[in-house]
Amino acid sequence: MNNLSLLFSTVITDDEPIKLLDGLLTLYKRPNSHHWQCRFKLSTGAWHSASTGSDQLAEATTQAIAIYETVKIKLASDLAIKTRTFRQLATQELAAAARVVQANPNKRTHVDYIHIYTKYLIPFFGAYQINDITQEQVDDYVAWRISKMGKEPKTYTQRRHAGLYKRVIERARDQGLIHQHRTVPLLEVAADRAEIRPAFNQQEVSYLLEYMRDWERFGRNQRSNHMRRLCRVYVEFLLGTGIRQGTESMPIRWRALQWHWIGEQRYLRIWVSGKTGPRYLIARHFVIEALERLIAWQALPYPNLDAVIEAKLDRKVFVFPEGDAPHSLDSVFERLMLESNLLKDAAGKNRTLYSLRHTYATFALAEGIDIHTLARQMGTSVGMIERHYSKLTPMLSAERLAG
């Protein structure tokens, strides 16, 4: 107790508020609750509160300080402080629609809202954390919806789905669950799509790869440098494999990497467990050099990628030297785009990590890889490739088509 008292600027009594860290952090109990809560003011002037999950003062004090420090780190990294699943937020929208229907049973529109949420949006997006929804998942929803309906929905129906999905995202933003600088992808209406998603051309990719050589070494501090170093290898990995960023690529472990031999030539083969099931993919040769840089930086006890593959190392690939991994690399990639002046494509759209997957597909089609092979490599359907690149394919093959 004597040690604890050094943290407090007021005398400790049973359930009265307790000041910690020179008054920056307050411990208190709510009426009818045994657990200690904590609250503190953010740099924005807003108050943040959370439960420590403990009714023991010593444990609650430690937990409160940990919460305070974690929130500071999240704010510094442009991450949302709290998060919720899509289901949790959509349920709030469902409740609002149900109240309207109960007050006025003839409100057919809100009955339709409930149907769309319960049959489509929540079953597909429900388990995702709102900040973790990617463009790939939004695109997969479009294909999933067609298979569930058995047809392409009419434009009017698509707009209903897009509007209700957007309501959930806006509710999350209103509740401070999405950082002001974070962009969560929205559903679009097929009839409104005029062009493919943002990608990079060959000149931009060459510039980006060269730019990252110096960029990775000049962060604000060691943590920033670590994020940049990991981001550089991650960008090269996505460009060289076409894999989905995030939930498909970040969990990959070294033991999933193998050599695939055709005669005297070897290729890097990677076992991936993705949204459409497990598959092998073949990485471009430059990925090997990027991974060997990562092995050296992580100070793994192996001289090269050959030795790591032979050891079947059961450790995640995309981690810091200490073994911990970032929640995501979206924010550091956005800074890379801003600092390299590559954020906007020719149409003025913002590029994201997802743009690297589109870049891979565009380059592969330009090299003459057929869409069936490309679909298997990328873990998607031929229909999805055709949907996004059918307009682009003739232009990529202009030289051969023109004879």
C-alpha positions as CSV (number, residue, x, y, z in Angstrom):
1,M,0.0,0.0,0.0
2,N,2.9,2.4,0.7
3,N,4.2,1.9,-2.8
4,L,0.7,2.4,-4.3
5,S,0.3,5.6,-2.4
6,L,3.2,7.2,-4.2
7,L,1.0,7.2,-7.4
8,F,-1.9,9.0,-5.7
9,S,-2.3,12.7,-5.2
10,T,-5.3,12.2,-2.9
11,V,-5.9,10.1,0.2
12,I,-7.3,6.7,-0.6
13,T,-10.7,5.8,0.8
14,D,-12.9,2.9,-0.1
15,D,-14.9,4.0,-3.1
16,E,-14.0,7.7,-3.6
17,P,-12.3,8.7,-6.9
18,I,-8.5,8.3,-6.9
19,K,-6.1,10.5,-8.8
20,L,-3.2,8.8,-10.6
21,L,-0.2,10.2,-12.6
22,D,-0.4,13.7,-11.1
23,G,-4.1,13.9,-11.7
24,L,-4.0,12.9,-15.4
25,L,-5.8,9.6,-14.7
26,T,-8.8,9.0,-12.4
27,L,-9.9,5.7,-10.9
28,Y,-13.6,5.5,-9.7
29,K,-16.5,3.2,-9.1
30,R,-19.9,3.4,-10.7
31,P,-23.0,2.9,-8.5
32,N,-23.9,-0.8,-8.2
33,S,-20.6,-1.9,-9.6
34,H,-17.6,-3.5,-7.8
35,H,-15.1,-3.0,-10.6
36,W,-12.9,0.1,-10.8
37,Q,-13.3,2.3,-13.9
38,C,-10.7,4.8,-15.2
39,R,-11.1,8.0,-17.2
40,F,-8.8,10.6,-18.6
41,K,-8.9,13.5,-21.1
42,L,-7.6,13.0,-24.6
43,S,-5.5,15.6,-26.5
44,T,-8.7,16.4,-28.5
45,G,-10.4,17.5,-25.2
46,A,-12.8,14.6,-25.2
47,W,-12.9,12.2,-22.2
48,H,-12.1,8.5,-22.5
49,S,-13.3,6.0,-20.0
50,A,-12.9,2.2,-19.6
51,S,-13.3,-0.6,-17.1
52,T,-10.2,-2.0,-15.5
53,G,-12.0,-5.3,-15.0
54,S,-10.9,-5.6,-11.4
55,D,-12.3,-4.8,-8.0
56,Q,-8.8,-4.9,-6.4
57,L,-7.2,-1.5,-6.1
58,A,-3.6,-2.6,-6.9
59,E,-4.6,-4.6,-10.0
60,A,-7.0,-1.9,-11.1
61,T,-4.2,0.7,-10.8
62,T,-1.9,-1.3,-13.0
63,Q,-4.6,-1.9,-15.5
64,A,-5.6,1.7,-15.6
65,I,-2.1,2.9,-16.3
66,A,-1.8,0.2,-19.1
67,I,-5.0,1.5,-20.6
68,Y,-3.8,5.1,-20.5
69,E,-0.4,4.2,-22.1
70,T,-2.1,2.0,-24.8
71,V,-4.5,4.8,-25.8
72,K,-1.6,7.2,-26.1
73,I,0.2,4.8,-28.4
74,K,-2.9,4.3,-30.6
75,L,-3.4,8.0,-31.0
76,A,0.2,8.5,-32.0
77,S,-0.2,5.7,-34.6
78,D,-3.4,7.1,-36.0
79,L,-5.4,4.1,-34.7
80,A,-8.9,4.1,-33.3
81,I,-9.0,3.9,-29.6
82,K,-12.0,1.5,-29.4
83,T,-13.3,-1.0,-31.9
84,R,-16.5,-2.9,-32.5
85,T,-17.6,-5.6,-34.8
86,F,-19.9,-4.9,-37.8
87,R,-22.5,-7.0,-36.1
88,Q,-22.5,-4.9,-32.9
89,L,-23.0,-1.7,-34.8
90,A,-25.5,-3.1,-37.3
91,T,-27.6,-4.4,-34.4
92,Q,-28.0,-0.8,-33.3
93,E,-29.3,0.1,-36.8
94,L,-31.6,-3.0,-36.6
95,A,-33.0,-1.8,-33.3
96,A,-33.7,1.7,-34.7
97,A,-35.5,0.2,-37.8
98,A,-37.5,-2.2,-35.5
99,R,-38.7,0.8,-33.4
100,V,-40.0,2.5,-36.6
101,V,-41.8,-0.6,-37.7
102,Q,-43.3,-1.1,-34.3
103,A,-44.6,2.4,-34.3
104,N,-45.9,2.2,-37.9
105,P,-46.3,-1.4,-39.3
106,N,-47.0,0.1,-42.7
107,K,-43.4,1.4,-43.0
108,R,-42.4,-1.2,-45.6
109,T,-39.1,0.5,-46.2
110,H,-37.8,-0.3,-42.7
111,V,-39.0,-3.9,-43.0
112,D,-36.8,-4.2,-46.1
113,Y,-33.9,-2.6,-44.0
114,I,-34.3,-5.4,-41.4
115,H,-34.3,-8.1,-44.1
116,I,-31.1,-6.7,-45.8
117,Y,-29.3,-6.5,-42.5
118,T,-30.3,-9.9,-41.2
119,K,-30.0,-11.9,-44.4
120,Y,-27.1,-10.2,-46.2
121,L,-25.0,-7.6,-44.4
122,I,-24.7,-9.1,-40.9
123,P,-24.1,-12.8,-42.1
124,F,-21.2,-11.6,-44.3
125,F,-19.6,-8.7,-42.5
126,G,-20.8,-9.5,-38.9
127,A,-17.6,-10.9,-37.4
128,Y,-15.2,-8.3,-38.9
129,Q,-13.9,-5.5,-36.7
130,I,-15.1,-2.3,-38.3
131,N,-11.5,-1.0,-38.7
132,D,-10.4,-4.3,-40.3
133,I,-12.8,-4.3,-43.3
134,T,-10.8,-4.2,-46.5
135,Q,-11.7,-3.5,-50.1
136,E,-11.1,-7.1,-50.9
137,Q,-13.9,-8.1,-48.4
138,V,-16.2,-5.5,-49.9
139,D,-15.6,-6.9,-53.4
140,D,-16.1,-10.5,-52.1
141,Y,-19.4,-9.5,-50.6
142,V,-20.6,-8.4,-54.1
143,A,-19.8,-11.9,-55.5
144,W,-21.2,-13.7,-52.4
145,R,-24.4,-11.7,-52.7
146,I,-24.9,-12.8,-56.4
147,S,-24.4,-16.5,-55.4
148,K,-26.9,-16.1,-52.5
149,M,-29.5,-14.4,-54.6
150,G,-28.8,-16.5,-57.7
151,K,-28.7,-13.3,-59.9
152,E,-27.2,-9.9,-60.1
153,P,-29.4,-7.6,-58.0
154,K,-31.1,-4.7,-59.6
155,T,-29.5,-1.2,-59.3
156,Y,-32.2,-0.2,-56.8
157,T,-31.4,-3.2,-54.5
158,Q,-27.7,-2.5,-54.8
159,R,-28.2,1.1,-53.7
160,R,-30.2,-0.1,-50.7
161,H,-27.4,-2.5,-49.6
162,A,-24.8,0.2,-50.1
163,G,-26.8,2.8,-48.2
164,L,-27.4,0.5,-45.2
165,Y,-23.8,-0.6,-45.1
166,K,-22.7,3.1,-45.1
167,R,-25.0,3.8,-42.2
168,V,-23.1,1.3,-40.1
169,I,-19.8,2.9,-41.1
170,E,-21.1,6.3,-40.3
171,R,-22.4,5.1,-36.9
172,A,-18.9,3.8,-36.2
173,R,-17.4,7.1,-37.1
174,D,-19.9,9.1,-35.0
175,Q,-19.0,6.9,-32.0
176,G,-15.3,7.6,-32.5
177,L,-14.5,4.0,-33.5
178,I,-12.8,5.0,-36.8
179,H,-9.9,7.4,-36.8
180,Q,-10.6,10.6,-38.7
181,H,-7.8,9.8,-41.2
182,R,-8.8,6.2,-41.7
183,T,-10.8,5.3,-44.9
184,V,-13.1,2.4,-44.6
185,P,-14.1,1.1,-48.1
186,L,-17.8,1.5,-49.0
187,L,-20.1,-0.7,-51.1
188,E,-20.6,0.6,-54.6
189,V,-23.3,0.1,-57.2
190,A,-22.2,-1.9,-60.2
191,A,-23.9,0.5,-62.6
192,D,-21.9,3.4,-61.2
193,R,-18.5,1.7,-61.7
194,A,-16.7,3.3,-64.6
195,E,-13.1,2.2,-64.0
196,I,-11.0,-0.3,-62.1
197,R,-9.5,0.4,-58.6
198,P,-6.3,2.4,-58.2
199,A,-3.1,0.6,-59.1
200,F,0.5,1.6,-60.0
201,N,2.1,1.6,-63.5
202,Q,5.5,0.1,-64.1
203,Q,7.3,3.5,-63.8
204,E,5.6,4.2,-60.5
205,V,6.5,0.7,-59.1
206,S,10.2,1.2,-60.1
207,Y,10.2,4.6,-58.4
208,L,8.5,3.2,-55.2
209,L,10.9,0.3,-54.8
210,E,13.9,2.7,-55.1
211,Y,12.3,5.3,-52.9
212,M,11.8,2.8,-50.0
213,R,15.5,2.1,-49.8
214,D,16.1,5.4,-48.0
215,W,12.6,5.9,-46.7
216,E,12.8,2.9,-44.4
217,R,15.8,4.3,-42.5
218,F,14.5,7.8,-41.5
219,G,11.6,7.3,-39.1
220,R,10.9,9.6,-36.1
221,N,12.1,6.9,-33.6
222,Q,13.0,3.3,-33.4
223,R,9.4,2.1,-33.5
224,S,8.8,4.2,-36.6
225,N,11.9,2.7,-38.3
226,H,10.7,-0.8,-37.4
227,M,7.3,-0.1,-39.0
228,R,9.0,1.3,-42.1
229,R,11.4,-1.6,-42.5
230,L,8.6,-4.1,-42.2
231,C,6.4,-2.1,-44.5
232,R,9.0,-2.1,-47.2
233,V,9.3,-5.9,-47.3
234,Y,5.5,-6.2,-47.0
235,V,5.0,-4.0,-50.1
236,E,7.5,-6.1,-52.1
237,F,5.8,-9.3,-50.9
238,L,2.3,-8.0,-52.0
239,L,3.7,-6.8,-55.3
240,G,5.4,-10.1,-56.0
241,T,2.6,-12.5,-55.0
242,G,-0.8,-10.8,-55.5
243,I,-1.9,-12.0,-52.1
244,R,-4.6,-10.2,-50.1
245,Q,-3.2,-7.8,-47.6
246,G,-4.1,-8.1,-44.0
247,T,-5.9,-11.3,-42.9
248,E,-4.5,-13.5,-45.7
249,S,-0.8,-12.3,-45.7
250,M,0.0,-11.1,-42.1
251,P,-0.5,-14.6,-40.5
252,I,1.9,-16.4,-42.9
253,R,4.6,-18.3,-41.1
254,W,8.1,-19.2,-42.4
255,R,7.2,-22.9,-42.5
256,A,4.6,-22.1,-45.3
257,L,7.4,-21.3,-47.7
258,Q,8.8,-24.1,-49.9
259,W,10.9,-24.5,-53.0
260,H,9.2,-25.7,-56.2
261,W,11.5,-27.3,-58.8
262,I,10.9,-27.5,-62.5
263,G,14.0,-29.1,-64.0
264,E,17.0,-27.1,-62.8
265,Q,14.9,-24.0,-62.1
266,R,13.5,-23.4,-58.6
267,Y,10.6,-21.1,-57.6
268,L,9.4,-19.9,-54.3
269,R,6.1,-21.6,-53.4
270,I,3.9,-20.3,-50.5
271,W,1.0,-22.2,-48.9
272,V,-1.7,-19.7,-48.1
273,S,-5.0,-20.2,-46.2
274,G,-7.3,-17.5,-47.6
275,K,-10.9,-16.6,-47.8
276,T,-11.6,-19.0,-50.7
277,G,-9.7,-21.9,-49.0
278,P,-6.0,-23.0,-48.9
279,R,-3.9,-22.8,-52.0
280,Y,-0.3,-22.6,-53.2
281,L,1.0,-19.5,-55.0
282,I,4.3,-18.8,-56.7
283,A,6.2,-15.6,-55.8
284,R,8.2,-13.5,-58.2
285,H,11.9,-14.0,-57.9
286,F,12.5,-10.5,-56.3
287,V,10.5,-11.6,-53.3
288,I,13.4,-13.9,-52.3
289,E,15.8,-11.0,-51.9
290,A,13.3,-9.1,-49.8
291,L,12.7,-12.0,-47.5
292,E,16.4,-12.6,-47.0
293,R,16.7,-8.9,-45.9
294,L,14.0,-9.6,-43.4
295,I,15.7,-12.7,-42.1
296,A,18.9,-10.6,-41.5
297,W,17.0,-7.7,-39.9
298,Q,15.0,-10.1,-37.6
299,A,18.4,-11.6,-36.6
300,L,17.1,-15.1,-37.2
301,P,19.7,-17.9,-36.5
302,Y,19.8,-18.8,-40.1
303,P,22.2,-17.5,-42.9
304,N,19.6,-17.3,-45.7
305,L,16.1,-18.3,-46.9
306,D,17.4,-21.8,-47.9
307,A,18.2,-22.5,-44.2
308,V,14.9,-21.1,-42.9
309,I,12.9,-23.2,-45.4
310,E,14.9,-26.3,-44.4
311,A,14.3,-25.6,-40.7
312,K,10.5,-25.3,-41.3
313,L,10.6,-22.4,-38.8
314,D,7.2,-22.0,-37.0
315,R,7.3,-18.2,-36.6
316,K,5.3,-15.5,-38.3
317,V,7.1,-13.8,-41.2
318,F,5.9,-10.2,-40.8
319,V,7.0,-9.4,-37.3
320,F,9.5,-7.1,-35.6
321,P,12.9,-8.4,-34.4
322,E,11.4,-8.9,-30.9
323,G,8.7,-11.2,-32.4
324,D,5.7,-8.8,-32.0
325,A,3.6,-7.8,-34.9
326,P,1.7,-4.6,-35.8
327,H,-2.1,-4.7,-35.9
328,S,-1.8,-3.5,-39.5
329,L,0.5,-1.6,-41.8
330,D,-2.2,0.6,-43.4
331,S,-1.2,3.8,-41.6
332,V,2.5,3.5,-42.3
333,F,1.7,2.7,-46.0
334,E,-0.4,5.8,-46.2
335,R,2.5,7.9,-44.9
336,L,4.7,6.2,-47.5
337,M,2.3,7.2,-50.2
338,L,2.1,10.8,-49.0
339,E,5.9,11.2,-48.6
340,S,6.6,9.7,-52.0
341,N,3.8,11.7,-53.7
342,L,2.2,8.5,-54.9
343,L,-1.0,8.7,-52.9
344,K,-3.3,9.7,-55.9
345,D,-3.6,7.8,-59.1
346,A,-4.3,9.5,-62.5
347,A,-8.0,9.6,-61.7
348,G,-7.4,11.3,-58.3
349,K,-8.2,8.2,-56.2
350,N,-6.2,7.3,-53.1
351,R,-4.0,4.3,-53.3
352,T,-4.0,1.8,-50.4
353,L,-2.2,-1.5,-49.7
354,Y,-5.0,-3.1,-51.7
355,S,-3.8,-1.3,-54.8
356,L,-0.7,-3.5,-54.8
357,R,-3.0,-6.6,-55.5
358,H,-4.6,-4.7,-58.4
359,T,-1.1,-3.8,-59.6
360,Y,-0.1,-7.5,-59.5
361,A,-3.2,-8.5,-61.5
362,T,-2.7,-5.7,-64.1
363,F,1.0,-6.7,-64.7
364,A,0.2,-10.4,-64.9
365,L,-2.5,-9.8,-67.5
366,A,-0.1,-7.6,-69.5
367,E,2.4,-10.4,-69.5
368,G,-0.1,-12.7,-71.0
369,I,-1.0,-14.9,-68.0
370,D,-4.5,-16.3,-68.6
371,I,-7.3,-15.4,-66.2
372,H,-7.8,-18.9,-65.0
373,T,-4.2,-19.2,-63.8
374,L,-4.4,-15.7,-62.4
375,A,-7.6,-16.5,-60.5
376,R,-6.0,-19.6,-58.9
377,Q,-2.9,-17.6,-57.9
378,M,-4.8,-14.8,-56.4
379,G,-7.4,-17.0,-54.7
380,T,-10.4,-15.5,-56.4
381,S,-12.9,-16.4,-59.1
382,V,-12.6,-16.0,-62.9
383,G,-15.8,-14.0,-62.7
384,M,-14.2,-11.5,-60.3
385,I,-11.1,-11.1,-62.6
386,E,-13.4,-10.5,-65.5
387,R,-15.6,-8.1,-63.5
388,H,-12.6,-5.8,-62.6
389,Y,-10.3,-6.2,-65.6
390,S,-12.4,-7.0,-68.7
391,K,-12.3,-3.4,-69.9
392,L,-8.6,-3.3,-69.3
393,T,-7.4,-6.5,-70.9
394,P,-7.7,-5.4,-74.6
395,M,-5.6,-2.3,-73.9
396,L,-2.9,-4.4,-72.1
397,S,-2.7,-6.6,-75.1
398,A,-2.8,-3.8,-77.6
399,E,0.6,-4.7,-79.3
400,R,-0.4,-8.3,-79.9
401,L,-3.9,-7.4,-81.0
402,A,-2.6,-4.9,-83.5
403,G,-0.2,-7.4,-85.0
